[in-house]
Amino acid sequence: MKPKIVISINTAWNIFNFRSGLIKSLISQGYDVIAVAPNDEYSDRIKELGCKFINLHMDKNGSHPGRDLILLLRYFLILKNEKPHAFLGYTVKPNVYGSMAAQLLRIPVINNIAGLGATFIHTSFLTRIVRSLYKFALYRSHRVFFQNTDDQEMFIQAGLVRSEITDRVPGSGINMVHYQSALPISLFSRSFRFLLVARMLKDKGVNEFVDAARTVRQRFPETEFQLLGFVDAENANAISARQIKEWEDEGLIRYMGKTDDVRPYLSAADCVVLPSYREGVPRSLLEAAAMARPIITTDTVGCRDVVDDQVNGFLCRVKDANDLAEKMIAMVELCPEDRLKMGEAGKQKVKTEFDEKVVIQKYLEVIGEVLNSEIAMKKNKKMALTPDGK
């Protein structure tokens, strides 16, 4: 009988786009993989990877105690029925309620804290609740992975997790074969193009991107500004579709919608921008760097892990549209050869520090530890029951 692994994230989209490589590797190593997430258009594509998919209704952004208690019960029933050898949790609610349910059933838990989101950017009553839940949920985890040292140290210093069970992984990792660099389209045939790839949320710095665009256009009127990513209408920090349309009508930006393949958009851009307030390690910047695009991002948690200032891009101040505009102008004024050097430096950085193989190997090692520990426990119990073990 193959050992089972349950992997749970708050969207099937997230599982398919960011964890497909891990799932394929686990299956190739002889594991049965079960993906647990709310059903969406990517559910069938997850099944095509060769794993089982279980639909789990989840109020992703809400904090209603009753609904969260029901979610805990749903996790408990799923895990009790599946009896996995390990539970892999990502994003807040799977990390909290999935972990609690797994621990009640004595299933080893491996967590991944992939950025702390809006609830940790501001101190509030909700923040205190989330921290308390994390502390309770992570207490018995076998391993807790963080994507940057800032988050890791914050959790340890706040007493939310024991230092000895923590480790770092370089984001979700990048498949360097999939993201091949390509020279940008000649500027002789079009204007300079900035691209922001993210969910359309205020915390991603979308407003600052648009405000900076106004400033840059005063100096370079023909410069293009593109937004790529879905409108998360359920999120309290969402930028509305109406607002985006107003920006388009004003001629400030062009909204490209959402896509399953960012590569053509990255290839057509001269610089990728992410003025986010806080991240784990932003996937969009890893993809941009892998395709040898220079980057402008904020000097904040997660983002600065990807960019060495003035080497593969520029760092700007958080929530400062004027400083962002200055960095954009500096990028436009660079000669094409210098931008190409920045892009190549970013590609080498990702290849050295953020290759997907590193992430997958860490998971395989920790899951191996879990299984070996389980085998040892069973062996000890069996020996204790034999006459010689009396």
Secondary structure as GFF3:
##gff-version 3
##sequence-region A 1 390
A	DSSP	beta_strand	4	8	.	.	.	ID=ss1
A	DSSP	alpha_helix	12	28	.	.	.	ID=ss2
A	DSSP	beta_strand	32	37	.	.	.	ID=ss3
A	DSSP	alpha_helix	43	48	.	.	.	ID=ss4
A	DSSP	beta_strand	52	55	.	.	.	ID=ss5
A	DSSP	alpha_helix	65	82	.	.	.	ID=ss6
A	DSSP	beta_strand	86	90	.	.	.	ID=ss7
A	DSSP	alpha_helix	92	93	.	.	.	ID=ss8
A	DSSP	pi_helix	94	98	.	.	.	ID=ss9
A	DSSP	alpha_helix	99	104	.	.	.	ID=ss10
A	DSSP	beta_strand	109	113	.	.	.	ID=ss11
A	DSSP	alpha_helix	118	121	.	.	.	ID=ss12
A	DSSP	alpha_helix	125	138	.	.	.	ID=ss13
A	DSSP	beta_strand	143	146	.	.	.	ID=ss14
A	DSSP	alpha_helix	149	157	.	.	.	ID=ss15
A	DSSP	three_ten_helix	163	165	.	.	.	ID=ss16
A	DSSP	beta_strand	166	168	.	.	.	ID=ss17
A	DSSP	beta_strand	193	197	.	.	.	ID=ss18
A	DSSP	three_ten_helix	202	204	.	.	.	ID=ss19
A	DSSP	alpha_helix	206	219	.	.	.	ID=ss20
A	DSSP	beta_strand	224	228	.	.	.	ID=ss21
A	DSSP	alpha_helix	241	250	.	.	.	ID=ss22
A	DSSP	beta_strand	254	255	.	.	.	ID=ss23
A	DSSP	alpha_helix	263	267	.	.	.	ID=ss24
A	DSSP	beta_strand	271	274	.	.	.	ID=ss25
A	DSSP	alpha_helix	283	290	.	.	.	ID=ss26
A	DSSP	beta_strand	295	298	.	.	.	ID=ss27
A	DSSP	three_ten_helix	303	305	.	.	.	ID=ss28
A	DSSP	beta_strand	313	316	.	.	.	ID=ss29
A	DSSP	alpha_helix	321	333	.	.	.	ID=ss30
A	DSSP	alpha_helix	336	353	.	.	.	ID=ss31
A	DSSP	alpha_helix	356	385	.	.	.	ID=ss32
A	DSSP	three_ten_helix	387	389	.	.	.	ID=ss33
###
